[in-house]
């Protein structure tokens, strides 16, 4: 089962480290991964069925990159964050960040027009001596909190000096690096045809000190194959004794390849379940797919999770072609035309699997100075959204035999659950 794989890959999230979680409720239960399946699904439902930002739309399902409460780093080189088919890390120009020069008491060295600095430059706006006035980005950035395999990451702590932290607090608008969000599936190995760079690294670069691709996801179940398997496993009706549609889908995670406390798995599973419950069929090129046939099942899986796409499209709650303020798409050069077994479609959002967001001095606080990845999670994690779409109309058509009102239109839509 996928839960067992999760625990074997991230053993710390399923063992003693759960006792150190800080994001538990009043009963001491955390979203990761304790409690019964029903308790975990009840927690998952809060995000999925939020009326302002529902996971379910007529076009498919979606969720934010920010992990559920309780998914935290285990140490400076081990981290559970990044489990929603969207991994994220920090690129910081640590050595290029200026410092406020401290005196013998550990306070900023005073200066003004009549009191020059013994070293550095006088910043007359804050009346302090500084080592420099701007961030030096000429050297490649430090890569912080990037997964290198299922259990380890590059260091989280950039080891900022007291003077640097003070300089950042005095220069909140200064950009010191970028938060990188990627949905590039672990098992998609195509090189990137692009000359764009982030933090001084080309998009085909390897992680410094490791052999993995820097901008590809590395958690094993953040893969195209795992997403396809999830769609297949959940293509069956849920327990009719459970009235709530989301809970019915999420509870299937108790005995299928699905992790109920994540945001992604129960949402994808619910969508697939509703297709089965409503007797929906998919027609491609005039041929109605029979999921009992291996070839047709593979076509169906590929329609929802195309291997032709590097990963799921990243956008926001407002749409698939917009990003939060301060963020940009880093174009891979991937083609917008997707092709599969008997289908083809033009997807203008296909080249939206890597997003870089500005990391500014204001984002580095006392709470995040030793873990800028947390600054990325807090600042952008709720707003960068993963979109998994139903097959486009030009690629395939979906029709359902059930006459129930909830099966009309898109059976998985928020209003039908």
C-alpha positions as a Markdown table, in Angstrom:
| # | Residue | x | y | z |
|---|---|---|---|---|
| 1 | Unk | 0.0 | 0.0 | 0.0 |
| 2 | Unk | 1.0 | 3.6 | -0.7 |
| 3 | Unk | 0.8 | 4.4 | 3.0 |
| 4 | Unk | 3.4 | 1.7 | 3.8 |
| 5 | Unk | 5.6 | 3.2 | 1.1 |
| 6 | Unk | 5.2 | 6.6 | 2.6 |
| 7 | Unk | 6.2 | 5.3 | 6.0 |
| 8 | Unk | 9.2 | 3.4 | 4.7 |
| 9 | Unk | 10.4 | 6.4 | 2.7 |
| 10 | Unk | 9.7 | 9.0 | 5.4 |
| 11 | Unk | 10.0 | 6.9 | 8.5 |
| 12 | Unk | 10.3 | 9.8 | 10.8 |
| 13 | Unk | 6.8 | 11.1 | 9.9 |
| 14 | Unk | 5.4 | 7.8 | 11.0 |
| 15 | Unk | 7.3 | 7.2 | 14.2 |
| 16 | Unk | 8.7 | 9.0 | 17.1 |
| 17 | Unk | 9.0 | 12.4 | 15.5 |
| 18 | Unk | 5.2 | 12.8 | 15.5 |
| 19 | Unk | 5.5 | 13.6 | 19.2 |
| 20 | Unk | 7.5 | 16.7 | 18.4 |
| 21 | Unk | 4.9 | 18.2 | 16.0 |
| 22 | Unk | 3.7 | 21.7 | 16.9 |
| 23 | Unk | 0.6 | 21.8 | 14.7 |
| 24 | Unk | -1.6 | 19.4 | 16.6 |
| 25 | Unk | -5.2 | 20.1 | 17.7 |
| 26 | Unk | -6.4 | 20.3 | 21.4 |
| 27 | Unk | -6.5 | 16.6 | 21.7 |
| 28 | Unk | -2.9 | 16.2 | 20.7 |
| 29 | Unk | -3.7 | 14.6 | 17.3 |
| 30 | Unk | -1.7 | 15.9 | 14.3 |
| 31 | Unk | -2.7 | 15.8 | 10.6 |
| 32 | Unk | 0.4 | 13.7 | 9.9 |
| 33 | Unk | -0.2 | 10.8 | 10.2 |
| 34 | Unk | -1.8 | 9.7 | 13.5 |
| 35 | Unk | -5.5 | 9.0 | 14.1 |
| 36 | Unk | -7.9 | 6.7 | 12.4 |
| 37 | Unk | -8.7 | 7.1 | 8.7 |
| 38 | Unk | -12.0 | 8.8 | 9.6 |
| 39 | Unk | -10.2 | 11.3 | 11.8 |
| 40 | Unk | -7.6 | 12.0 | 9.1 |
| 41 | Unk | -10.4 | 12.5 | 6.5 |
| 42 | Unk | -12.2 | 14.8 | 8.8 |
| 43 | Unk | -9.1 | 17.0 | 8.9 |
| 44 | Unk | -8.6 | 16.7 | 5.1 |
| 45 | Unk | -12.2 | 17.8 | 4.5 |
| 46 | Unk | -11.6 | 21.2 | 6.0 |
| 47 | Unk | -9.3 | 22.2 | 3.1 |
| 48 | Unk | -10.9 | 20.3 | 0.3 |
| 49 | Unk | -14.5 | 21.6 | 0.9 |
| 50 | Unk | -13.6 | 25.2 | 1.8 |
| 51 | Unk | -16.3 | 27.2 | 0.1 |
| 52 | Unk | -13.9 | 30.0 | -0.8 |
| 53 | Unk | -11.3 | 27.7 | -2.3 |
| 54 | Unk | -12.8 | 24.3 | -3.0 |
| 55 | Unk | -10.5 | 21.6 | -4.3 |
| 56 | Unk | -13.2 | 20.5 | -6.7 |
| 57 | Unk | -14.2 | 22.5 | -9.9 |
| 58 | Unk | -15.9 | 21.6 | -13.1 |
| 59 | Unk | -12.5 | 21.4 | -14.8 |
| 60 | Unk | -10.8 | 19.0 | -12.3 |
| 61 | Unk | -9.3 | 19.1 | -8.9 |
| 62 | Unk | -6.7 | 21.4 | -7.3 |
| 63 | Unk | -4.9 | 22.1 | -4.0 |
| 64 | Unk | -2.2 | 24.4 | -2.7 |
| 65 | Unk | 1.5 | 23.5 | -2.4 |
| 66 | Unk | 1.5 | 24.2 | 1.3 |
| 67 | Unk | 1.6 | 21.0 | 3.3 |
| 68 | Unk | -1.1 | 20.1 | 5.8 |
| 69 | Unk | -0.4 | 21.1 | 9.5 |
| 70 | Unk | 2.2 | 18.9 | 11.1 |
| 71 | Unk | 4.4 | 18.3 | 8.1 |
| 72 | Unk | 7.6 | 19.8 | 9.3 |
| 73 | Unk | 11.4 | 19.4 | 9.0 |
| 74 | Unk | 12.8 | 16.7 | 11.2 |
| 75 | Unk | 16.3 | 18.2 | 11.3 |
| 76 | Unk | 18.6 | 20.5 | 9.4 |
| 77 | Unk | 19.0 | 17.8 | 6.7 |
| 78 | Unk | 15.8 | 15.8 | 6.9 |
| 79 | Unk | 12.4 | 17.3 | 6.0 |
| 80 | Unk | 8.9 | 16.0 | 5.4 |
| 81 | Unk | 7.6 | 19.1 | 3.6 |
| 82 | Unk | 6.7 | 18.9 | -0.1 |
| 83 | Unk | 4.3 | 16.0 | -0.3 |
| 84 | Unk | 1.5 | 17.5 | -2.5 |
| 85 | Unk | 2.9 | 16.8 | -6.0 |
| 86 | Unk | 4.7 | 20.1 | -5.5 |
| 87 | Unk | 8.1 | 20.3 | -3.8 |
| 88 | Unk | 9.6 | 23.6 | -2.8 |
| 89 | Unk | 13.0 | 24.9 | -1.6 |
| 90 | Unk | 14.9 | 28.1 | -1.2 |
| 91 | Unk | 17.7 | 29.7 | -3.3 |
| 92 | Unk | 19.5 | 32.3 | -1.2 |
| 93 | Unk | 22.5 | 34.5 | -2.0 |
| 94 | Unk | 23.7 | 34.0 | 1.6 |
| 95 | Unk | 27.3 | 35.3 | 1.1 |
| 96 | Unk | 26.0 | 38.3 | -0.9 |
| 97 | Unk | 23.8 | 39.6 | 1.9 |
| 98 | Unk | 25.4 | 42.7 | 3.6 |
| 99 | Unk | 25.7 | 42.9 | 7.3 |
| 100 | Unk | 25.2 | 45.7 | 9.8 |
| 101 | Unk | 28.6 | 46.0 | 11.5 |
| 102 | Unk | 28.3 | 45.3 | 15.2 |
| 103 | Unk | 30.3 | 47.0 | 18.0 |
| 104 | Unk | 31.9 | 45.4 | 21.0 |
| 105 | Unk | 28.5 | 45.2 | 22.8 |
| 106 | Unk | 26.8 | 43.4 | 19.9 |
| 107 | Unk | 24.9 | 46.5 | 18.9 |
| 108 | Unk | 24.9 | 48.2 | 15.5 |
| 109 | Unk | 28.0 | 50.5 | 15.1 |
| 110 | Unk | 26.7 | 54.1 | 15.1 |
| 111 | Unk | 27.7 | 56.5 | 12.4 |
| 112 | Unk | 26.5 | 59.8 | 10.9 |
| 113 | Unk | 28.0 | 62.6 | 8.8 |
| 114 | Unk | 30.4 | 63.6 | 11.6 |
| 115 | Unk | 31.1 | 60.0 | 12.8 |
| 116 | Unk | 32.6 | 58.0 | 10.0 |
| 117 | Unk | 32.9 | 54.2 | 10.0 |
| 118 | Unk | 36.2 | 52.5 | 10.7 |
| 119 | Unk | 35.2 | 49.9 | 8.1 |
| 120 | Unk | 32.3 | 49.5 | 5.7 |
| 121 | Unk | 29.9 | 52.3 | 4.7 |
| 122 | Unk | 27.7 | 54.5 | 6.7 |
| 123 | Unk | 24.0 | 54.0 | 6.0 |
| 124 | Unk | 22.6 | 57.4 | 7.1 |
| 125 | Unk | 19.0 | 56.1 | 6.9 |
| 126 | Unk | 19.6 | 53.8 | 9.9 |
| 127 | Unk | 22.8 | 55.6 | 11.2 |
| 128 | Unk | 24.7 | 52.3 | 11.2 |
| 129 | Unk | 27.9 | 51.1 | 9.5 |
| 130 | Unk | 27.2 | 48.3 | 6.9 |
| 131 | Unk | 29.5 | 46.1 | 5.0 |
| 132 | Unk | 27.7 | 46.9 | 1.7 |
| 133 | Unk | 24.5 | 48.6 | 0.6 |
| 134 | Unk | 23.1 | 46.1 | -1.9 |
| 135 | Unk | 22.8 | 42.3 | -2.1 |
| 136 | Unk | 25.5 | 40.7 | -4.3 |
| 137 | Unk | 24.0 | 38.1 | -6.6 |
| 138 | Unk | 27.0 | 37.6 | -8.8 |
| 139 | Unk | 27.7 | 34.1 | -7.4 |
| 140 | Unk | 25.3 | 31.2 | -7.6 |
| 141 | Unk | 22.8 | 31.0 | -4.7 |
| 142 | Unk | 22.9 | 28.5 | -1.9 |
| 143 | Unk | 20.3 | 25.7 | -2.3 |
| 144 | Unk | 18.4 | 25.3 | 0.9 |
| 145 | Unk | 16.0 | 22.5 | 1.8 |
| 146 | Unk | 16.0 | 20.8 | -1.6 |
| 147 | Unk | 15.2 | 17.1 | -1.5 |
| 148 | Unk | 18.1 | 14.9 | -2.7 |
| 149 | Unk | 16.2 | 11.6 | -2.1 |
| 150 | Unk | 13.3 | 10.4 | -0.1 |
| 151 | Unk | 14.9 | 11.1 | 3.2 |
| 152 | Unk | 17.5 | 13.8 | 2.9 |
| 153 | Unk | 17.7 | 17.4 | 1.9 |
| 154 | Unk | 20.3 | 20.1 | 1.4 |
| 155 | Unk | 20.8 | 22.1 | 4.6 |
| 156 | Unk | 18.0 | 24.3 | 5.7 |
| 157 | Unk | 20.0 | 26.8 | 7.8 |
| 158 | Unk | 21.9 | 29.4 | 5.7 |
| 159 | Unk | 23.8 | 30.4 | 8.9 |
| 160 | Unk | 23.2 | 34.1 | 8.7 |
| 161 | Unk | 25.2 | 36.3 | 11.0 |
| 162 | Unk | 23.5 | 38.6 | 13.5 |
| 163 | Unk | 24.6 | 41.5 | 11.4 |
| 164 | Unk | 23.0 | 40.0 | 8.3 |
| 165 | Unk | 19.7 | 39.4 | 10.1 |
| 166 | Unk | 19.8 | 43.0 | 11.3 |
| 167 | Unk | 20.5 | 44.3 | 7.7 |
| 168 | Unk | 17.6 | 42.3 | 6.4 |
| 169 | Unk | 15.3 | 43.7 | 9.0 |
| 170 | Unk | 16.4 | 47.2 | 7.9 |
| 171 | Unk | 16.0 | 46.4 | 4.2 |
| 172 | Unk | 12.7 | 44.6 | 3.9 |
| 173 | Unk | 12.3 | 45.2 | 0.2 |
| 174 | Unk | 15.7 | 43.9 | -0.8 |
| 175 | Unk | 15.6 | 40.6 | -2.8 |
| 176 | Unk | 18.0 | 38.0 | -1.4 |
| 177 | Unk | 16.9 | 35.0 | -3.4 |
| 178 | Unk | 13.9 | 33.0 | -4.6 |
| 179 | Unk | 11.4 | 30.4 | -3.4 |
| 180 | Unk | 11.2 | 27.7 | -6.0 |
| 181 | Unk | 8.1 | 25.5 | -6.5 |
| 182 | Unk | 8.2 | 22.6 | -8.8 |
| 183 | Unk | 5.7 | 20.0 | -10.0 |
| 184 | Unk | 8.2 | 18.2 | -12.4 |
| 185 | Unk | 7.3 | 14.6 | -11.8 |
| 186 | Unk | 10.1 | 12.4 | -10.4 |
| 187 | Unk | 9.8 | 9.8 | -13.1 |
| 188 | Unk | 9.7 | 12.2 | -16.1 |
| 189 | Unk | 13.3 | 12.2 | -17.3 |
| 190 | Unk | 13.1 | 14.5 | -20.4 |
| 191 | Unk | 15.8 | 17.2 | -20.4 |
| 192 | Unk | 14.7 | 20.8 | -20.5 |
| 193 | Unk | 15.1 | 22.8 | -23.7 |
| 194 | Unk | 15.6 | 26.2 | -22.1 |
| 195 | Unk | 18.4 | 28.6 | -21.3 |
| 196 | Unk | 16.6 | 30.2 | -18.3 |
| 197 | Unk | 18.3 | 30.2 | -14.9 |
| 198 | Unk | 17.3 | 30.5 | -11.3 |
| 199 | Unk | 19.8 | 31.7 | -8.8 |
| 200 | Unk | 22.6 | 31.2 | -11.2 |
| 201 | Unk | 21.6 | 27.5 | -12.1 |
| 202 | Unk | 20.4 | 26.3 | -15.5 |
| 203 | Unk | 17.2 | 24.2 | -15.4 |
| 204 | Unk | 19.1 | 21.0 | -16.2 |
| 205 | Unk | 21.5 | 21.5 | -13.3 |
| 206 | Unk | 22.2 | 18.9 | -10.7 |
| 207 | Unk | 21.7 | 19.7 | -7.0 |
| 208 | Unk | 25.0 | 20.9 | -5.5 |
| 209 | Unk | 26.7 | 18.0 | -3.7 |
| 210 | Unk | 24.2 | 15.5 | -5.1 |
| 211 | Unk | 23.4 | 13.6 | -8.3 |
| 212 | Unk | 19.7 | 14.4 | -8.7 |
| 213 | Unk | 18.1 | 17.0 | -11.0 |
| 214 | Unk | 17.9 | 20.3 | -9.1 |
| 215 | Unk | 14.5 | 21.3 | -10.3 |
| 216 | Unk | 12.8 | 17.9 | -10.4 |
| 217 | Unk | 10.8 | 16.5 | -7.5 |
| 218 | Unk | 12.6 | 13.8 | -5.5 |
| 219 | Unk | 10.0 | 12.3 | -3.1 |
| 220 | Unk | 9.2 | 8.9 | -4.6 |
| 221 | Unk | 5.4 | 9.2 | -4.7 |
| 222 | Unk | 5.5 | 12.7 | -6.3 |
| 223 | Unk | 5.5 | 10.9 | -9.6 |
| 224 | Unk | 3.5 | 10.5 | -12.8 |
| 225 | Unk | 3.2 | 6.8 | -12.1 |
| 226 | Unk | 1.9 | 7.2 | -8.6 |
| 227 | Unk | -0.8 | 9.7 | -9.7 |
| 228 | Unk | -1.9 | 7.3 | -12.5 |
| 229 | Unk | -2.1 | 4.5 | -10.0 |
| 230 | Unk | -4.2 | 6.6 | -7.7 |
| 231 | Unk | -6.7 | 7.3 | -10.5 |
| 232 | Unk | -7.0 | 3.6 | -11.3 |
| 233 | Unk | -7.3 | 2.4 | -7.7 |
| 234 | Unk | -10.1 | 4.8 | -7.0 |
| 235 | Unk | -12.2 | 4.1 | -10.1 |
| 236 | Unk | -14.9 | 2.3 | -8.0 |
| 237 | Unk | -18.0 | 3.4 | -6.0 |
| 238 | Unk | -17.5 | 4.4 | -2.4 |
| 239 | Unk | -19.5 | 3.1 | 0.6 |
| 240 | Unk | -23.1 | 4.4 | 0.1 |
| 241 | Unk | -23.6 | 4.4 | 3.8 |
| 242 | Unk | -21.4 | 7.5 | 3.9 |
| 243 | Unk | -23.5 | 10.5 | 2.7 |
| 244 | Unk | -20.8 | 13.1 | 2.4 |
| 245 | Unk | -19.2 | 12.8 | -1.1 |
| 246 | Unk | -15.7 | 13.8 | 0.0 |
| 247 | Unk | -15.7 | 11.6 | 3.1 |
| 248 | Unk | -16.9 | 8.7 | 0.9 |
| 249 | Unk | -13.9 | 9.2 | -1.4 |
| 250 | Unk | -11.4 | 9.9 | 1.3 |
| 251 | Unk | -12.4 | 6.8 | 3.3 |
| 252 | Unk | -11.4 | 4.7 | 0.3 |
| 253 | Unk | -7.9 | 5.7 | 1.2 |
| 254 | Unk | -8.1 | 3.2 | 4.1 |
| 255 | Unk | -7.5 | 0.3 | 1.8 |
| 256 | Unk | -6.2 | 1.7 | -1.4 |
| 257 | Unk | -3.0 | 3.4 | -2.6 |
| 258 | Unk | -4.0 | 6.7 | -1.1 |
| 259 | Unk | -2.8 | 8.7 | 1.9 |
| 260 | Unk | -5.9 | 10.2 | 3.6 |
| 261 | Unk | -4.1 | 13.1 | 5.5 |
| 262 | Unk | -2.6 | 14.6 | 2.4 |
| 263 | Unk | -4.6 | 17.2 | 0.4 |
| 264 | Unk | -3.8 | 15.7 | -3.0 |
| 265 | Unk | -4.7 | 12.0 | -2.6 |
| 266 | Unk | -8.2 | 12.2 | -1.2 |
| 267 | Unk | -9.1 | 14.9 | -3.8 |
| 268 | Unk | -7.9 | 12.8 | -6.8 |
| 269 | Unk | -9.5 | 9.7 | -5.3 |
| 270 | Unk | -12.9 | 11.5 | -4.8 |
| 271 | Unk | -12.9 | 12.6 | -8.4 |
| 272 | Unk | -12.2 | 9.1 | -9.7 |
| 273 | Unk | -14.8 | 7.6 | -7.4 |
| 274 | Unk | -17.5 | 10.0 | -8.6 |
| 275 | Unk | -16.8 | 9.1 | -12.2 |
| 276 | Unk | -17.4 | 5.4 | -11.2 |
| 277 | Unk | -20.4 | 6.2 | -9.1 |
| 278 | Unk | -22.2 | 8.1 | -11.9 |
| 279 | Unk | -21.5 | 5.4 | -14.5 |
| 280 | Unk | -19.4 | 7.7 | -16.5 |
| 281 | Unk | -17.6 | 6.6 | -19.6 |
| 282 | Unk | -14.9 | 8.2 | -21.7 |
| 283 | Unk | -14.9 | 8.3 | -25.5 |
| 284 | Unk | -11.7 | 9.0 | -27.4 |
| 285 | Unk | -11.7 | 9.3 | -31.2 |
| 286 | Unk | -15.2 | 7.9 | -31.4 |
| 287 | Unk | -14.2 | 4.8 | -29.4 |
| 288 | Unk | -15.7 | 4.2 | -25.9 |
| 289 | Unk | -13.0 | 3.1 | -23.5 |
| 290 | Unk | -13.5 | -0.2 | -21.6 |
| 291 | Unk | -11.4 | 0.0 | -18.4 |
| 292 | Unk | -11.5 | -3.8 | -18.1 |
| 293 | Unk | -9.1 | -3.8 | -21.1 |
| 294 | Unk | -5.5 | -2.9 | -20.1 |
| 295 | Unk | -4.9 | -0.7 | -23.2 |
| 296 | Unk | -8.0 | 1.3 | -22.6 |
| 297 | Unk | -7.3 | 1.7 | -18.9 |
| 298 | Unk | -3.9 | 3.0 | -19.7 |
| 299 | Unk | -5.4 | 5.5 | -22.2 |
| 300 | Unk | -7.8 | 6.7 | -19.5 |
| 301 | Unk | -5.0 | 7.1 | -16.9 |
| 302 | Unk | -2.9 | 9.0 | -19.4 |
| 303 | Unk | -5.8 | 11.3 | -20.2 |
| 304 | Unk | -5.9 | 12.4 | -16.6 |
| 305 | Unk | -2.2 | 12.3 | -15.9 |
| 306 | Unk | -0.5 | 12.7 | -19.3 |
| 307 | Unk | 3.1 | 11.6 | -19.6 |
| 308 | Unk | 3.5 | 14.2 | -22.3 |
| 309 | Unk | 3.2 | 16.8 | -19.5 |
| 310 | Unk | 6.3 | 17.3 | -17.3 |
| 311 | Unk | 4.1 | 17.7 | -14.3 |
| 312 | Unk | 0.8 | 19.2 | -13.1 |
| 313 | Unk | 0.1 | 22.8 | -14.0 |
| 314 | Unk | 0.9 | 25.4 | -11.3 |
| 315 | Unk | -1.3 | 28.4 | -11.0 |
| 316 | Unk | -3.4 | 30.0 | -8.2 |
| 317 | Unk | -6.9 | 29.7 | -6.9 |
| 318 | Unk | -7.9 | 32.3 | -9.4 |
| 319 | Unk | -6.8 | 30.3 | -12.4 |
| 320 | Unk | -4.2 | 28.2 | -14.2 |
| 321 | Unk | -2.5 | 31.1 | -15.9 |
| 322 | Unk | -1.9 | 33.5 | -13.0 |
| 323 | Unk | 0.5 | 33.5 | -10.1 |
| 324 | Unk | 0.8 | 35.3 | -6.8 |
| 325 | Unk | 2.4 | 38.7 | -6.7 |
| 326 | Unk | 6.2 | 38.4 | -6.7 |
| 327 | Unk | 6.1 | 35.0 | -8.6 |
| 328 | Unk | 7.0 | 34.1 | -12.2 |
| 329 | Unk | 6.9 | 31.1 | -14.4 |
| 330 | Unk | 10.3 | 29.7 | -15.3 |
| 331 | Unk | 9.8 | 28.4 | -18.8 |
| 332 | Unk | 11.1 | 25.0 | -19.6 |
| 333 | Unk | 10.4 | 25.3 | -23.3 |
| 334 | Unk | 8.1 | 22.3 | -23.2 |
| 335 | Unk | 5.6 | 22.0 | -26.1 |
| 336 | Unk | 2.1 | 23.0 | -25.6 |
| 337 | Unk | 0.7 | 20.2 | -27.8 |
| 338 | Unk | 0.2 | 17.1 | -25.8 |
| 339 | Unk | -0.4 | 13.7 | -27.4 |
| 340 | Unk | -1.3 | 10.3 | -26.1 |
| 341 | Unk | -2.8 | 7.0 | -27.2 |
| 342 | Unk | -5.4 | 8.1 | -29.8 |
| 343 | Unk | -5.7 | 11.7 | -28.5 |
| 344 | Unk | -4.0 | 15.1 | -28.9 |
| 345 | Unk | -4.7 | 18.5 | -27.4 |
| 346 | Unk | -3.3 | 22.0 | -27.4 |
| 347 | Unk | -2.5 | 22.9 | -23.8 |
| 348 | Unk | -1.4 | 26.6 | -23.4 |
| 349 | Unk | -0.6 | 25.9 | -19.7 |
| 350 | Unk | 1.6 | 22.9 | -20.3 |
| 351 | Unk | 4.8 | 24.9 | -19.7 |
| 352 | Unk | 3.9 | 25.9 | -16.1 |
| 353 | Unk | 5.7 | 23.3 | -13.9 |
| 354 | Unk | 8.4 | 25.6 | -12.3 |
| 355 | Unk | 7.6 | 28.8 | -10.4 |
| 356 | Unk | 10.1 | 31.1 | -8.8 |
| 357 | Unk | 8.9 | 33.7 | -6.2 |
| 358 | Unk | 10.9 | 36.6 | -4.7 |
| 359 | Unk | 12.5 | 36.0 | -1.3 |
| 360 | Unk | 12.9 | 39.4 | 0.3 |
| 361 | Unk | 14.4 | 40.7 | 3.5 |
| 362 | Unk | 10.9 | 41.1 | 5.0 |
| 363 | Unk | 10.4 | 37.3 | 4.7 |
| 364 | Unk | 13.4 | 36.5 | 6.9 |
| 365 | Unk | 12.4 | 36.9 | 10.5 |
| 366 | Unk | 13.6 | 35.5 | 13.8 |
| 367 | Unk | 11.4 | 32.5 | 13.1 |
| 368 | Unk | 12.6 | 31.8 | 9.6 |
| 369 | Unk | 16.3 | 33.0 | 9.7 |
| 370 | Unk | 17.4 | 29.4 | 10.3 |
| 371 | Unk | 14.8 | 27.9 | 7.9 |
| 372 | Unk | 14.0 | 30.2 | 4.9 |
| 373 | Unk | 12.1 | 27.3 | 3.3 |
| 374 | Unk | 9.5 | 28.0 | 6.0 |
| 375 | Unk | 9.4 | 31.6 | 4.8 |
| 376 | Unk | 8.6 | 30.2 | 1.3 |
| 377 | Unk | 5.8 | 28.0 | 2.8 |
| 378 | Unk | 4.3 | 30.8 | 4.8 |
| 379 | Unk | 4.5 | 33.5 | 2.1 |
| 380 | Unk | 3.6 | 31.6 | -1.0 |
| 381 | Unk | 2.6 | 28.0 | -0.1 |
| 382 | Unk | -1.2 | 28.7 | 0.2 |
| 383 | Unk | -1.3 | 30.7 | -3.1 |
| 384 | Unk | 0.7 | 28.5 | -5.5 |
| 385 | Unk | -1.9 | 25.9 | -6.6 |
| 386 | Unk | -1.6 | 22.5 | -8.3 |
| 387 | Unk | -4.2 | 21.9 | -11.0 |
| 388 | Unk | -5.2 | 18.4 | -12.1 |
| 389 | Unk | -7.6 | 18.6 | -15.0 |
| 390 | Unk | -10.2 | 16.4 | -16.5 |
| 391 | Unk | -9.6 | 15.5 | -20.1 |
| 392 | Unk | -10.1 | 18.5 | -22.4 |
| 393 | Unk | -13.2 | 18.3 | -24.6 |
| 394 | Unk | -11.1 | 18.2 | -27.8 |
| 395 | Unk | -9.2 | 15.1 | -26.4 |
| 396 | Unk | -12.1 | 13.1 | -25.0 |
| 397 | Unk | -15.7 | 13.3 | -24.0 |
| 398 | Unk | -17.2 | 12.1 | -20.7 |
| 399 | Unk | -20.8 | 11.0 | -20.5 |
| 400 | Unk | -22.6 | 9.5 | -17.5 |
| 401 | Unk | -25.5 | 7.1 | -17.4 |
| 402 | Unk | -26.8 | 8.0 | -13.9 |
| 403 | Unk | -29.8 | 10.3 | -13.8 |
| 404 | Unk | -29.1 | 11.5 | -10.3 |
| 405 | Unk | -29.0 | 15.3 | -10.1 |
| 406 | Unk | -25.5 | 15.2 | -8.6 |
| 407 | Unk | -24.2 | 13.3 | -11.6 |
| 408 | Unk | -25.1 | 16.0 | -14.1 |
| 409 | Unk | -22.3 | 18.1 | -15.5 |
| 410 | Unk | -19.1 | 17.3 | -13.7 |
| 411 | Unk | -20.0 | 14.7 | -11.0 |
| 412 | Unk | -16.9 | 15.6 | -8.9 |
| 413 | Unk | -17.7 | 19.4 | -8.8 |
| 414 | Unk | -17.9 | 21.0 | -5.4 |
| 415 | Unk | -21.7 | 21.5 | -5.6 |
| 416 | Unk | -22.2 | 17.8 | -6.4 |
| 417 | Unk | -20.4 | 16.5 | -3.3 |
